[in-house]
Amino acid sequence: MPKMKTKASAKKRFTLTGTGKLKRKHAYHSHILTKKTIKQKRNLAYTDTVAKCDEPRILEMLIK
């Protein structure tokens, strides 16, 4: 049986931290930035962690 492949979309969007949590980026930070406030754009630039309930599905996509 062949090896399971990692989902390329998940590979591009998520990274594992040293403690095993999943890091993600915020949405809405790629275009139409003129109408967004500086505070909103600054907060969207930072990374966040994935919710606990979503972690198993994402880890399955990453085959970790």
Residue frames as a rotation matrix with the C-alpha (Angstrom) as fourth column:
MET 1
0.577 0.817 0.000 0.00
0.817 -0.577 0.000 0.00
0.000 0.000 -1.000 0.00
PRO 2
-0.088 -0.660 0.746 1.41
0.563 -0.651 -0.509 3.45
0.821 0.375 0.429 -0.89
LYS 3
-0.754 -0.255 -0.605 2.22
0.650 -0.416 -0.636 6.08
-0.089 -0.873 0.480 1.69
MET 4
0.420 0.894 -0.158 -0.48
0.882 -0.442 -0.160 8.55
-0.213 -0.073 -0.974 2.71
LYS 5
-0.357 -0.531 0.769 0.07
0.712 -0.687 -0.144 11.95
0.604 0.496 0.623 1.13
THR 6
-0.559 0.121 -0.821 -0.06
0.565 -0.668 -0.483 15.22
-0.607 -0.734 0.305 3.04
LYS 7
0.526 0.760 0.382 -2.80
0.839 -0.391 -0.378 17.60
-0.138 0.520 -0.843 1.87
ALA 8
-0.394 -0.771 0.500 -0.94
0.849 -0.514 -0.122 20.40
0.351 0.377 0.857 0.09
SER 9
0.163 0.526 0.835 -3.50
0.117 -0.850 0.513 23.02
0.980 0.014 -0.200 1.12
ALA 10
0.967 0.179 -0.182 -3.05
0.182 0.017 0.983 22.19
0.179 -0.984 -0.017 4.81
LYS 11
0.235 -0.964 -0.123 0.73
0.967 0.220 0.127 22.10
-0.095 -0.149 0.984 4.43
LYS 12
-0.379 -0.363 0.851 0.66
0.586 -0.806 -0.082 25.69
0.716 0.468 0.519 3.15
ARG 13
0.236 0.664 0.709 -1.70
-0.105 -0.708 0.698 27.01
0.966 -0.239 -0.097 5.83
PHE 14
0.942 0.210 0.262 -0.63
-0.286 0.091 0.954 25.41
0.176 -0.974 0.146 9.11
THR 15
-0.069 -0.972 -0.226 2.63
-0.306 0.236 -0.922 24.89
0.950 0.005 -0.313 11.01
LEU 16
0.645 0.222 -0.731 3.33
0.523 0.569 0.635 22.91
0.556 -0.792 0.251 14.16
THR 17
0.541 -0.472 0.696 4.82
-0.694 -0.718 0.052 24.70
0.475 -0.511 -0.716 17.16
GLY 18
-0.508 -0.843 -0.178 7.42
-0.529 0.468 -0.707 23.14
0.680 -0.265 -0.684 19.42
THR 19
-0.719 0.298 0.628 4.75
-0.565 0.275 -0.777 22.22
-0.405 -0.914 -0.030 21.98
GLY 20
-0.857 0.338 0.390 2.61
0.452 0.855 0.253 20.48
-0.248 0.393 -0.886 19.35
LYS 21
0.079 0.895 -0.439 0.00
0.241 -0.444 -0.863 23.19
-0.967 -0.038 -0.251 18.82
LEU 22
-0.091 -0.028 0.995 -1.01
0.993 0.080 0.093 24.31
-0.082 0.996 0.020 15.34
LYS 23
-0.482 -0.124 -0.867 -0.33
0.164 -0.985 0.050 27.85
-0.861 -0.118 0.495 14.17
ARG 24
0.044 0.526 0.849 -2.53
0.993 0.071 -0.095 29.58
-0.110 0.848 -0.519 11.60
LYS 25
-0.960 -0.278 0.041 -2.80
0.280 -0.941 0.190 32.97
-0.014 0.194 0.981 9.93
HIS 26
-0.283 0.884 -0.372 -5.84
0.136 -0.347 -0.928 35.23
-0.950 -0.313 -0.023 10.02
ALA 27
-0.120 0.367 0.922 -8.12
0.989 0.123 0.080 35.66
-0.084 0.922 -0.378 7.03
TYR 28
0.791 0.588 0.167 -9.02
0.610 -0.777 -0.154 39.02
0.040 0.224 -0.974 5.43
HIS 29
0.481 -0.673 -0.562 -5.44
0.008 -0.638 0.770 40.32
-0.877 -0.375 -0.301 5.29
SER 30
-0.216 -0.615 0.758 -4.68
0.745 0.398 0.535 39.83
-0.631 0.681 0.372 1.59
HIS 31
-0.752 -0.012 0.659 -6.59
0.536 -0.595 0.600 42.56
0.385 0.804 0.454 -0.27
ILE 32
0.243 0.799 0.550 -9.06
0.315 -0.601 0.735 45.45
0.917 -0.006 -0.398 0.09
LEU 33
-0.150 -0.431 -0.890 -6.97
0.974 0.089 -0.207 46.84
0.168 -0.898 0.406 2.92
THR 34
-0.741 -0.195 0.642 -7.78
0.235 -0.972 -0.024 50.52
0.629 0.133 0.766 2.33
LYS 35
0.090 0.880 0.466 -11.09
-0.373 -0.404 0.835 50.42
0.923 -0.249 0.292 4.19
LYS 36
0.575 0.056 -0.816 -9.69
0.610 0.635 0.474 48.48
0.545 -0.770 0.331 7.17
THR 37
0.912 -0.232 0.338 -8.32
-0.383 -0.776 0.501 50.34
0.146 -0.586 -0.797 10.17
ILE 38
0.010 -0.994 -0.105 -4.63
-0.683 0.070 -0.727 50.18
0.730 0.079 -0.678 11.06
LYS 39
-0.304 -0.058 0.951 -5.52
-0.897 0.354 -0.265 48.39
-0.322 -0.933 -0.159 14.31
GLN 40
0.693 0.645 0.323 -7.51
-0.471 0.744 -0.474 45.76
-0.546 0.176 0.819 12.42
LYS 41
0.755 -0.467 -0.461 -4.71
-0.349 0.309 -0.885 45.18
0.556 0.828 0.071 9.90
ARG 42
-0.248 -0.880 0.404 -2.11
-0.854 0.002 -0.520 44.94
0.456 -0.474 -0.753 12.66
ASN 43
-0.093 0.287 0.953 -4.16
-0.777 0.578 -0.250 42.34
-0.623 -0.764 0.169 14.56
LEU 44
0.899 0.436 -0.036 -4.75
-0.346 0.659 -0.667 40.33
-0.267 0.613 0.744 11.38
ALA 45
0.381 -0.837 -0.393 -0.99
-0.689 0.027 -0.724 40.21
0.617 0.546 -0.567 10.73
TYR 46
-0.374 -0.537 0.756 -0.29
-0.915 0.346 -0.207 38.21
-0.151 -0.770 -0.620 13.89
THR 47
-0.543 0.159 -0.825 -0.59
-0.237 0.913 0.332 34.43
0.806 0.376 -0.458 13.98
ASP 48
0.072 0.642 0.763 -3.03
-0.997 0.029 0.069 32.53
0.022 -0.766 0.643 16.15
THR 49
-0.893 -0.319 0.316 -3.47
-0.349 0.936 -0.041 28.94
-0.283 -0.147 -0.948 17.29
VAL 50
-0.520 0.708 -0.478 -6.06
-0.295 0.376 0.879 26.55
0.801 0.598 0.013 15.91
ALA 51
0.129 0.676 0.726 -9.03
-0.977 -0.038 0.209 25.71
0.168 -0.736 0.656 18.15
LYS 52
-0.581 -0.386 0.717 -8.76
-0.631 0.770 -0.097 22.42
-0.514 -0.509 -0.691 20.08
CYS 53
0.241 0.792 0.562 -11.85
-0.155 0.603 -0.783 20.96
-0.958 0.101 0.268 18.37
ASP 54
0.881 0.091 -0.465 -10.33
-0.458 -0.086 -0.885 21.49
-0.121 0.992 -0.034 14.89
GLU 55
0.032 -0.996 0.080 -6.86
-0.931 0.000 0.365 20.13
-0.364 -0.086 -0.928 15.67
PRO 56
-0.108 -0.125 0.986 -7.56
-0.061 0.991 0.119 16.39
-0.992 -0.047 -0.115 15.05
ARG 57
0.778 0.476 0.409 -8.88
0.365 0.187 -0.912 17.01
-0.511 0.859 -0.028 11.53
ILE 58
0.808 -0.527 -0.262 -5.99
-0.585 -0.668 -0.460 19.27
0.067 0.525 -0.848 10.57
LEU 59
-0.090 -0.861 0.500 -3.41
-0.793 0.366 0.487 16.86
-0.603 -0.352 -0.716 12.01
GLU 60
0.241 0.261 0.935 -5.01
0.264 0.909 -0.322 14.10
-0.934 0.324 0.150 9.96
MET 61
0.993 0.114 0.042 -4.58
0.077 -0.323 -0.943 16.23
-0.094 0.939 -0.330 6.83
LEU 62
0.466 -0.885 -0.011 -0.93
-0.875 -0.460 -0.151 16.81
0.128 0.079 -0.989 7.77
ILE 63
0.776 -0.108 -0.621 -0.40
0.052 0.993 -0.108 13.08
0.628 0.051 0.777 8.61
LYS 64
-0.165 -0.821 0.547 1.60
-0.660 -0.320 -0.680 13.81
0.733 -0.473 -0.489 11.78
